[in-house]
Amino acid sequence: MRSDTPRPIIFGEVLFDCFEDGSRVLGGAPFNVAWNLFQLGENPLFISRIGDDDLGHEIITVLQRSGFDTTGVQVDKQRPTGRVEVSVVNGEASYTIVPDQAYDFIEAQPLPALANGGVLYHGTLGIRHPAALAALTALKVNADVPVLLDVNLRKPWDAHIDLKSLLQNAHWCKLNGDEFTQLLNNTFSFGPSSLDAQEKQLAEMVLNSAHLEGLLITQGEKGASAYQRGQCPTHISPQSATTVVDTVGAGDAFCSVFLLGLLRGWAMPETLQRAQAFASCVVGLKGATSMDAGFYNRFKQQWLNNN
């Protein structure tokens, strides 16, 4: 791990996707981001909460064996480790995000000493409960670092999220094309729009309305765009065709490298290109992350040893 740069702070859910055949996969967008950063050479402070149960013990074992710092992972004696029940019917997957899980009750706790110039990442699912939202609010005050808000709207929990308020307290916001459309229609009431035709104009309206420094919009095979206040937009497209196994975690992968770029001071075109390249490789995996350090090594060698 490098010690000459500030630590990223990652707040939110860690959970298992549990399938009908009894198999399960470790995930949750904040966990995926924290794991990617860890494997790319960072030492993230991951703030989450697990149950004192078999699933929680499994998470701690996996993380500690890898050398991942678990000091920010709280243990709940009353509530279970997060689960998402996955069922597949005629090849189509459906998801039930179980309520009242340990991560819904993350508590505000004192932070360890942190270097100046870090960054805080959080999503929206992990603050669906007022308890976790209160902890995040306190963390923002205590950490006093730039905030990247990763919008991940999941029904029915998106109805509980005050997105406009979250945007007022964020510096960067990342969303996909569908989420951007929902943001326009439901949060800012811009009305029906053609994203491709009016993206720049609408993005600038969001920036001005929410007082953001920047807005990231990912659109899968169409690539991604970054809009910054007072600057020309930056666009990036995938460089080559990718064999897609599944798209789970592609957005998390993009956020991971974008955070890396913020920490390292990379130029925006370089940051987007690297984030897109990493996300394009992740869609070739089954699942959102890899437990194989070799998957990450080529990116570390390309990017970090020269910066």
N, C-alpha and C positions, 0 to 999 in steps of 0.2 A: 504494500500500500504506500502511496505517496503521502508525505506528511507536510509538504510545502505549500499546500493549497487548502482553503477552507472546506469544511465538511458540508455536503448537501444534507438537508433535513427532509425526510420523507415521512409524511403523516397519513395514516389511514388503515384500510383493512388488509388483513392477511386471512385467507380462507382456503377451503378445499372445494373444488368442483367434484361432486360426488355423483357417480353414474349408477345406473340401475344394475349393472353387472357386479357392483361392489368395488370397482376401481375408483381411484380418486387422484386428482392433480392439484398440486399446490399453486395458488395464484392470488388474485386480487391485484388491481392495477397498481396501487402503491408498492406492494411487495415486488411485483414484476420490475418496476422502475428501480427500487432499491437493489434488487439482485443484479440487474444489468449493470448498474453503476459499480457495485462491488466487484463484479467480474471484470469490469473495464479498468480496475485499478484504484477506485475511490474507496473511501471509508464512510459510507452513509450512516447517519444517525436515523434509524428506522423507529418511528414511534407508532406503536400499535398495541393491541390487547388480545390475548388468547385465553381460552379456558384452561382450567386445571383438569384436563381430561386427556384421553389417549391421543386425540388429534393435536392438541396443544403440545403435548410431550414430544410428538413426532416432529413438529415444526422446530422446536428448540434443539432437538438432537441434530436435525439436518443442518441448521444454521451454525451451531457451535462446532460441529465437525469440519465445516468449511472455513472456519475462522471469521465468520460474519459476526459483527458486534450486536449482541442481543440486549444491551443494557437499557434500550428504550422500549423493549417489548414487555408490557405489563401482563400479569397473570390474574385472572378473575376467578374467584373461588365459587361464584354462584352461577355464572352464565357460560354457555358452551362456546367453543372455538367456532369461528364462522364457517358456514356451509352454504353452498349453492347446489340444489338438487337438479340434476340434468337428466332429462328423458328424451329419447329419440323415437319419433313416430314417422314411418315412411321416409326415413332419411333426414327428417327435419328435427333439429334440436330445439327443445324448449327449456327455459330456466326458471326455477323458483328460488328467489333470493330470500333465504329464511330470515325473519325478523328477530330482534332482541338477542343478538349475538354479542360476544365479548367485545368485539371492535366497536360496537355502538356505544360503549361506556368507557372509552379511553378517558383517563383522568389527566388533568393538568398537573405536571410534576416539574420540579426544578431541572433546568437544563445543565448539562456539563459545560465546562468552559469551551466556547466556540470562537474560532478565529473570525475576524471581520471579513466581510465580502462573500459570505455564503449565500445560499439560496434555499427557499422553502417550497416544497412541492406538496400539493394535496389535490384530491379529486372531489367528487360530489357524493358518491355513494357512502363513503366512510363518515359523513357528517349528517346522515339522514336523521339521527337522533339528537335531541338538544344537548345531551350530556357530552357527546363527542364534539359537537359544534362549539360548546363552551370551552372545551379544552383547546381546540384549534385557535379560537379567538385569543385566549390567554397566551398561547404559544407565539402567535404573530406579534403580540406586544413585547414579549420577553426576548424573542430572537432578533427582531428589528432588522430583517433581511428582505430582499426582493422575493415576491411570491409568484409562483407559476401555478395557476389554476387549470387543472385538467378536467374539462367538462365531460362527464360520462353519465348521460341520462339513462336511467334504468327504471322502467315502469314497475310498480306504481310509485316508487320512491322519489321520482323527480318532482312529484307534486308537493313534496315537503321542503323543497330547496328554494331559498330566496336567492336566485341566481344574480339578480341585479345588485343586491347587497354584497355578494361575494366578489363581483366584478369591481365594485368600488374599492375593495381592499386588496386587489391583485395588481401586479405589474405586467404580467403576461397571462394570456389565456390561450389554451389550445383546445380545439374542437374539430370534429370532422364535418363534412358537408351537410349531412342531415341535422347534426346538432346546431350548426350555424343557422340553418333555416328555421329551426325551432326557436333559437335565440331571437331571431329577427321578429318572428310572428308572435311569440308568447311573452317575451321579456321587454322588447322595445316597440312592439306593435307597429312595425314597418309595413305589415301587410304582405300578401303573396308576392314572391319575387322570383326571378330567374337568376340563380346563383352564378352561373357561368357569365351571363351578360352583364351583371351589375356588381360583381364581387368586390371590386376595388372601391366603388362608391359606398356600398353598404358597409364594408369593413371600416372605412374611414368614419362613417357615422357611428359605428359601435365604439371605436376608439375615443371619439369625442364625447359620446354619451357616458361611457364608463370610466373615462380618465385613465385608460390603460396606456402603458408604454408600447405594447405590441400585441398582435393577434396572430395566432398560427392556425391555419386551416389545412387539414390533411384530407385528401380525396382519393386514397387508394392508388390505383394504377394511373390516375391523372397527375399524381405528384402532390406537392404541397406548396403553400404560399405563406410568407411572413409579411405582415403589414406593421410598420413602425411609424409612430407619430412624426410627421414632418420629413419623412424619407420616402424614396421610391420603393415600391413593393419588390420583394425577392421571390422568384418562383423556381422550383426545381421539379424535374420529372425523372422517373426511374430510368437509369441508363440502359438497361437491357431487360429482356423478358425474364421473369422469374418463375420457376416451378412452384406453384402455390399448393402447400399441403393443407394449411388452414390460415386464416387471417387473425386468429386469436393473438392478442398481444402486440399487433403491429403498431398501434397508436402508442402503447406503453414504451415500445422500443424507440420510437421517434422521440418521445419526451425524454427518455433517458439520455440520448446523445445531445438533444438540445440543451439539457441541463449541463452536460459536460462542456458544451460550447460556452455557456454563460460563465462557468467557473474558470475556464481556461482563457477566456477573452478571444475566442475565435471570431473571425469576421462572419457576418450573417450568411453570405453565399456558401462559405466553407462549412458552416454549421449545418445548414439545410442539406447540403450534398451528403455529408456524413450521416446525418440522421436518416435521410432517405435510403442510403446504401445499407445501413444497419437494419432498418425496418424491412427492406426487401429481402434480406437474408433470413430474418426471423419468420417470415411467412412460409419459408421452406422447412420450418420445424413443425413437429406435432406439439402444439401448445405454445405458450407465450415466452418461455425461457428455456435455457439448457443447463443441465447440471454438469456438462462437459466443458471444462475451462478452455479446452482447445478451440471451441467455437468462437470464443472471445479474443483469443490471443492475436489473431491476425489484425484485428482492429486496434488492439493495444499497440502492436508493433508499428502499424501504419500511422497512428494518430498521436499517441502519447509520448513515444520516445523522441519525437521531433518537436515537441511543444513544451 
